[in-house]
Amino acid sequence: MKNVMSPCFLALLSLLVFPEKSWATLITYPAPPGVVPYQDYRVQVNGQALSVYCSGPAAFAHFSADEPVQVAIHSVVKINWVDIRPKSLGIKSVLKDNVIYFQLAKPCKISIEINGNIALNGYTQLPLFLFADPLEARPPRPGDPNVRYFEAGKVHDAGEIHLKDDQTLYIAGGAVVRGVVRAENAKNIRITGRGILDGGFLTDRKTLVALTGCRNVQIEGIIIHNSIGWTVFPKDCEGVSIKNLKIVSWRQNSDGIDVVSSSRVLIDSCFIYNADDCIVLKSWKGNDKYGHSEPGPDVRDVQVLNSVFWNQKPGNALEIGYELRSREISDVLFKNCDVIHVEQGAVISIHNGDFATIRNIRFEDIRIEDARHKLFDIGIYMSRYSLDRPKDERQRASWGQKGTINGVLSIPEGEKPQYAQNRGHIRDIVFKNIAIVDGPMPFSIITGFDQAHRVEKVRIENLSFHGTTIRDAHAGRLFTELVEDVQFLP
């Protein structure tokens, strides 16, 4: 039976300011045969049905358009209320007859949460991620010898996909590729499309996209889900652009993007939902991160912009560390991002567990909607990941620090000087326009290692909680130790 809209309901819809423009292009991507759709949601965009996928404790759907769209979502669970995140988009919805109606005015990535149900509340109804993509600019054509082309309407069991110089991996919208991607010492490579790279077939921990020693890399537009290990891993790379990537993973240690010993990296307009660090910067020399004591390549010129993050347990949303075995990690910017959930861990963390100097790091215009543990977690430590950690597992366990800082080792006071020589530095850190817009006020920790390895020059400018500016450490629930020059600025 069709749902006939009453005049009152049409009046409510008019409050959403639907435009009068006609639609130029709307592209939907039906799931290929062999993929079982998730049945608890029915999603329509401009009256066209979308395929809904399930990825562990979340569901997702996607489409592309070049004009605003009207969305209708029906849930099998009775809807009492709905949260559409990130809230900075200001999306207004109308609920009628257990259907949610709203408009998307531009490409965006949103989380639709029914009755407050997320992982913390027992999965009574999965959150639904809706990815509204822009149209593809110039998709490659089948038959190009430099393109690994995976066509729509199929599930492709690809295994390992190896990319060489000047090659493109293209996953068309409506294609699901079960495979891992590898590239070594390659230049001018692309991974693009509107399709899905699926790691659900893997049974042991393995990085889904591993790029080593590559130059001029572009990743754009695809969805990655069901990663069982680190998801995207550029190491010793230079010139990496990751745009409009969507990651939906839930298995433990499924880090989102691990930037290791790489420079000139841009991460822009992405959506990352995973169990462990969403974005993390690390550095070490060689292939074995515990096999070298000499410095690896520096990490520099990294920008993370305009993105949405949901960090499940454990890990952190925006992380630098622990393994930092280069001379410097410098010139890093996180800007205009929404952190919609941090289920455990910190929103922003710098864990210097080795000998690098971390400097000139800036976090600006970051909005936090639900962080139940830590806001800032900044420290110089010896950790269970450090190169000079005790080799004896029982000793590491006995030194393990319980409580608020995962992975940190509490060194007996008499033994601390011998470990100080391998500790690094953290200085010149700026937090500007950090806004906790919803949820509780998290606590924060900034701590050095000893007098010679203090955290130095931290600027906290316009930190706010539900619109009220926080002007000092007490109001900000900030604990500091072995720290020099921490300033709160209006």
Secondary structure, 3 states (H helix, E strand, C coil): CCCCCCHHHHHHHHCCCCCCCCCCCEEECCCCCCCCCCCCEEEEECCEEECCEEECCEEEEEEEECCCEEEEEEECCCCCCEEEECHHHCCCEEEECCEEEEEECCCEEEEEEECCCCHHHCCCCCCEEEEEECCCCCCCCCCCCCEEEECCCCEEEEEEEECCCCCEEEECCCCEEEEEEEEECCEEEEEEECCEEECCCCCCCCCCEEEECCEEEEEECCEEECCCCCCEEEECCEEEEEECCEEECCCCCCCCEEEECCEEEEEECCEEEECCCCEEEEECCCCCCCCCCCCECCEEEEEEECCEEEECCCCCCEEEEEEECECEEEEEEEEEEEEEEECCCEEEEEEECCCCEEEEEEEEEEEECCECCEEEEEEECCECCCCCCCCCHHHHHHHECCCCCCCEECCCHHHHHHHHCCCCEEEEEEEEEEEECCCCCCEEEEECCECCECEEEEEEEEEEECCEEECCCCCCCEEEECEEEEEEEC
